[in-house]
Amino acid sequence: MVIYYLIPKVNYLRPKTKEECLKLINELRDFKVLAGGTDLVVDLKIGRFRVKNLVDISRLPELRFIKNEERQLRIGACVTLQELLESKVVKEKLPVLYEAIDSMASWQIRNLATIGGNLCNASPAADTAPPLYVLNAKLVLESVNGARVVNVEEFFLGPRKTALKPNEILTEIIIPYPQGKAGMKFIKLGRRTSFTLSVVAVAALVNVEDRVFKDVRIALNSVAPTPVRARSVESRLVGKEVSLSNIYEASKYVLNDIKPISDVRASAEYRREMSIVLTKDAIIGALNSIGITPS
């Protein structure tokens, strides 16, 4: 593989408004959208692909906002990971997302990388995806033809493949606040203790009434072509008593929902075993976050 220490020659285009951007990408054919560039620039350097045009959306004011509304949080696609990490509302109301971002990269990278870029790169190891899955987030996709809203689970089609049409960009992430007293937890396993890519990561969200699971949501990354919900585990816990035996038994069923591969970070067998362990630990951690200790 040829490694370019400078990216190949491209036309650099920086629209000043979202409207100008949408018109521009509707007319272009050979282009990539540049937000933080922490993945894209590397891909260009190693020759993963070549393009004639880069459309820089990083400074579009319409894509840089965090709006705390009564029932939901709205995040512009070009908000950086560091800005989200420093947001009090994210830490207080969406701790599972906060924990995921806190586990990602270094502050230098987080100051550039955007939440929209992490999603649109469509890596199976995207760390913002599992928390957004369990939070039932919606994504706003826009083009000159208008806007449409898709569930985050419908956005990922495969490794580096998304539901974006050629003339669309992701403009906004909408996260409904969990109802009731929801417990949340994100756990990540990598080859190092920090600044690492996921071998397996798990996000969990639970609601409990009278020590019975009312709602359980679990999502994982790095164990399938896309991030996945562990619905086999969820269905075996809802309506069950909060107990270690129930959690241990249900966690084994995560194997029904994942299709891990072996790569440079871990073997498929190791990922399967650790998916069970981390699913169990994430559920217990989510319970602990709301003061519940399973017996």
N, C-alpha and C positions, 0 to 999 in steps of 0.2 A: 504494500500500500504506500502510495506517495503521500508524504506529509508536507503541506504548505505552511511555512511559518508566517506568511502573509496570505490573506484570503485572495482568491483569484479576482481579477478586475471585474467590477460590477458597476451598474448605474445606481447611485445612492439617491433615493427619493424620500423627502420628508414633508408630507402634507401638514398643513397648519391646523386643519379642523377635521372632525370625523366625517363630515359631508364630503370634503375634498378627498379624503382617504378612500371612501367607498366608491366614489366616481373613478378614482385612479385605478384601483384594483379591478374594477369592472372592465376597464379598457385593456389592462395588461394581461399577458398570458404566461410569460416566464418570469416568475417572481417568488420571493419569500418575504414574509412579514417579520420585521425585526422589532422585538420589544426590549428585553434585557440583553439578549444575545449570548447568554451563558452556555446554551446548547448550540444555537445556530452557528455562531462564529467557529466553534470547534468543528462542527460538521463540515463547514466550508473549508476549513484548513486541512482536514484529513481527506477531502475529496469525496465525502459521502454523496454529495450531489453538487451540481453547478447550476447557477442561475444567472440571468442577465441583469435582474433588477432586485434591489432590496428596498422595501417600503418600511421606513422607520415610523412606528406609531408610539414610541416611548414617551413623547412629549405632548401627546394629544390631551388637552385638559378634560375632555369629555370621558376619558378612560382612567382618570386618576382621582378617585374619590372613595371614601368610606362613609356610608350613610346609615346611621343607627335609627331605624324606624321602629314603630311600636311592636310589630310582630315579626320583623325580619331585618337582616343586615344585608345591605347592598354594597358590593365591592366592584370597583372598576377593574377591568382586566389588566391594566398597566400599573396597578398598585404593587409595590415591591414587597417581597417577603419580609424584609426588615420593617417596613411600615406596618405590616400586619402584626408582627411580633411586638411592636411597641404600642399597639392599640389596646387601650384598657377594655374596650367593649369585647374585643376578640378574646382576651384572656379571661374575662369574667363570665361571658355568656356562651362562648364557644371554646371551652378549654381543650377539647379534642383537636381542634384545628391549631390552636396555639402550640400544643405539645408537638404536633407534627412539624410545624414550621421551625420550632426551636431545635429539632433534631436534624435540620437540613443545613448542610454546607457550613461555610464560615460567614462572618458578618460581611466580609468584602463581597462575597458572591450574593448574599441576601440583599445587599444594597442595590444590586443590578437586576437580579432575577425577579420575575413577576409571577403572580399567581396565574395569570392567563397563559403565560409562556409555559409554565410547568404543566398545565393541562393540555395545551395545544401540541406540545412535543410528543404527547401520547406514549410516553414510556410506560411499560408495565410496572416499573418501579416508582412511578410518580407518587411522592409522599403526601401531596395535598389531596389526592384522590380518595383514599379510604375515609378520612374524616368527612369529606364532602358527600360521599356515598351515604354514610350513616346519618348525616344531617339532612338528607333529601334535598340537596341543593339543585337549583335550576340555573341553566346557562342561557344568556341572551346572545343570539347570533344575528348579525346584521349585514345587510347588503343594500344596494340601491333600490332593491325591490321591497325593502321593509325589514322588520325584525320578526324573529320567531324564537320561541322558548323551548328548550329541550331539557329533560331530566339529565343530570350528570351521568347516570348509568347508560343512557342512550348515546352519549357523546363519543365514547371510546369504541372503535370498531375493530381494532387490532393494534399490534405494535406500530407506532407512528402513523396510525390511521384514525381519523376522526370523522364526525358527521358534518364537518364544515364543507360547504360548497365552495367551488373555486373562487367565487366573488364575495365570500363572506369572511367576516372576522368575528372573533369572540369579543364582546364589548363589556359584559357585566356578569357577575356571579351573584345570585340571589339565594340567601340562606335563611330559611324560616327558623325562628327560635324554637327549640324543643319545648313541648308542653309539659307542665307539671315539674316535678323535681327529678330531672334526668341526670343520671350518672354517666360520665364519659371518661374514656381513657384511650391513649394512643401508645403503642409499644413498637419499637423498631429494633430489629436485629441486623447488624452489619458486620463486616470483617474487622472493623475498628470500633472503638467506643464513641468516636465523634468524627465529623466531616466525612461521612461514609454513605455509600449507596445501600439500599435495602437488600438484604438477603430474603427477609420476610418482614412485613410490617402489618400490624393489625389495629384497627380502630373499632371501639365498641361503644354503644349507647344503650342504656337500660332505663326502664321505668318500672318501679315496684310499688305494689299496694298490698298491705298486710302480709308482707314477706312472700308475695307471689309475683313472679315476673308478668308484668302487664304488656310490656313492649321490649323487644330485644332487636338490635341492629348491629351487625358485624360485617366488616369489610376488610379485605386484605389486598396487598400489592405484591408484586414479584413472584407470584405463584401461578400465573396464567397469562395468556396473551394480552389481557387487559386486567385492570383492577376488578375485583369480584366481590359480590355479597355472599356471605356464608348463610344462605337461607336454610340449609339443612340443619344447621346449628340453631338458628333463630326459632324455627318451628318446633324444635324439641324442647325449648325452654319456656316459651310463652304459655302461661297458665300453670306452670310448675312452681313448686316451692323453691325458695332460694336456699339451696344447700350445695355443699361441695360435691356430693355424689352426683347430683343432677348436672352440675356444671362440668365435672370431669367426663361424665358419660356423653353429654351433648357435644362437647368439644371434639370428640373423635370423629363426628360426622362432617367436620370441615373437609375431610378428604373427598367427600362427594362433590364439593364445589370448586376444587382447585385442579389445575393441570400443570404442575411445575416442570421445568426443564433443568438439565444440568448445564452450567456455564462456568465462567472463570471465578464467580463468587461462591458458588455452592452447588452441590449435587441435588438432583431431584429428590432423592431419598431423604437427604438432610432437610430440605425445605418442607417435605411432607411431615416429618417428625416435629419440626419446630413450629409449623402451622398449628398443630394440636396444642403444643405447650403455650404459644403466645396467645392463641384464642382463649384458652383457659385463664391465663394471667390477665388479659385485657378485660374479660368479664368481671373477674374478681376486683381488678383495679377500678373499674367503673362503679361497682357497688361500694367499694371503700370510699370513693370520692363523695358519696352522699351519706356516709356514716353507717353503711350496712356491712356487717361481717358475716359471710355465709358460714353456716355451722356444719 
